Structures are given as C-alpha cells and as structure tokens.
C-alpha cells in the first residue's frame, strides 16, 4: 500500500508538507503543490482524508465553485443549482473562484474541509489542473458544470460547436463574408468549442478564413469593447460580429455605439447567451440561449447520484441550446 511517506519521498518534500498540500492546512508554493500532486498521480496514492472518513456520514450540503458571478449566465446557473438543491433538501455553499487557478484550488480545499458531500465546479483554464487533481486524489464526488472535456469526471454542459456554427451560418445567409468573432478566455473548453463552431461554418460555406477576424475578448465587457474597436480598424472591417458570451456582447455594443455604427444597418451583431434585457434592446439581440435552468438542475442530479454511488462509469451530457433570431442580425 502506498503511504504518505512514499509520496513525500517521490516529491522530495517532508511528510508534513504532503499533508498540508492534500488538506490545504497551510499555504504552500505552487511549485511544491505541483510536485506533490505529480507524485500522488504517479504513485496512485489515495489519501485517508476527510472525504473517505465521512463516506458513510452525510452533511446534506454541497459546494459550488463557479467563476465570474458578475456574469449573468453564471449567476442564473447558481440560482438554478440552488433551486434544485432546495427541492432535494440540500444546502448549498457557494464560493467564487474568479477563474484563478490558485484561488480555485483553495476554494475546493475549503469546501472539502467544510464536509460538503460533493462539489460542483466550473473549472478554470489551469493547465496543471490542480483543483481537478485534488478532487480526484481525495475521491470527492464532483461534477463539472458548463466547462467540459475532462476525462474521469461526471460533467454536464451545453452543445457549443454546432450551435455557434448555426448562428454564423445564419449571418452568412444574410450575405456576410467578413464575420468577426470576439472569443472568450482562451483555454476554456467553451471558448475553444465556440471557435471551432465559428470556423466550421466558414469552411462549410466556403468563406475564406482571415485570422485577423478572430480576436480575444477575455470573456469580459471591457476587453470585448477594446477587441471590437480593433476589428473596426481592420481594412476592410467585418460586416458582422459574433460575441461569444453576454458580457462581451455588451462590450461590443458599447464600442459600436461609440463609433456611431448602426446595428444592424451598418453592422450585424449576434451573441452567445441570452439575458433578460436582450429582447428590450433596439435592435433586439439575436442570440444563442443556453438552457440554464436545466443545466443547473441536471448538475445537482448527477452529483447526488455520484454521492449515492461513488463508483461506476462517469456521465458526460450535453444540453441543446436555442437559437433565438431577433433583429440585430438583420432580420426584420
């Protein structure tokens, strides 16, 4: 049987340091955390931690670690999770990870130490996957929400590729050949999948690929405003813009307004994510609406199933979004 001492030897640290890394009881450098987690994976060490000792003791509480609560989409997701938890008599502890890998790991550890029965996580773009390694190493029942494509976990998200391709195809149907895309934070599965859908639509319609038309908006409004201004300076500029989340759609609208560009007369604008006031803008925004209520509810259901049955095949589900065509794309 692999012991903590074996992990310490492999990572070239003390046994107490290994304990602090696994249990989050003391601040440890990122380099040390990486060394310990690599040793845990290589040796297949399964710690006898709180999650194991409480395997038969429920707190009827789950942890939710999701970033960017300022994003209306995620705040709606959290609300949907809370509603489903209440339906099952489960309490929810929520902490914002701010899409920061170090914060994300600390949040996951803190929720673990508070004896939650399981954790819902919208993972960051951390290439080291420190939080995911911690969840896996401590055998914590967990479900990945929205951001997927990680093996070994239950996960539920939205179909991003084809829905994005359909929206771009709709713009092409209006005669647009230069379509700009403001992409989200790179490294996130949602960002990469939406980019793939954008490119897929261009290829299928035999529209030439121009890398200048794909620009990073970092998933926030201000970066998207700057990105939109950069697209407008191209020669020639795009005639249509796709913003890959609701905050970036708002940023694009600000930039177009500042440049006195009329939507859709001078620029078509579409977005990924619907939000309450999208139907009240003039023009009304054409968007891809994600099934937020169903997403949050299904995440809780999967987690409760995993808590009841820790072993077994992991489940990966995609929910279909809805294409809502209004006026900002040029439709009457």
Secondary structure, 3 states (H helix, E strand, C coil): CCCHHHHHHHHCCCHHHHHHHHHCCCCCCHHHHHHHHHHHHHHCCCCCCHHHHCCCCCCCEEEEEECCCCCHHHHHHHHHHHHHHHHCCCEEEEEECCCCHHHHHHHHHHHHHCCCCEEEECCCCCCCCHHHHHHHHCCCCEEEECCCCCCCCEEEEECCHHHHHHHHHHHHHCCCCCEEEEECCCCCHHHHHHHHHHHHHHHHCCCCCCHHHEEECCCCHHHHHHHHHHHHCCCCCCCEEEECCHHHHHHHHHHHHHCCCCCCCCCEEEEECCCHHHHCCCCCCEEEECCHHHHHHHHHHHHHHHHHCCCCCCCEEEECCEEECCCCCCCC
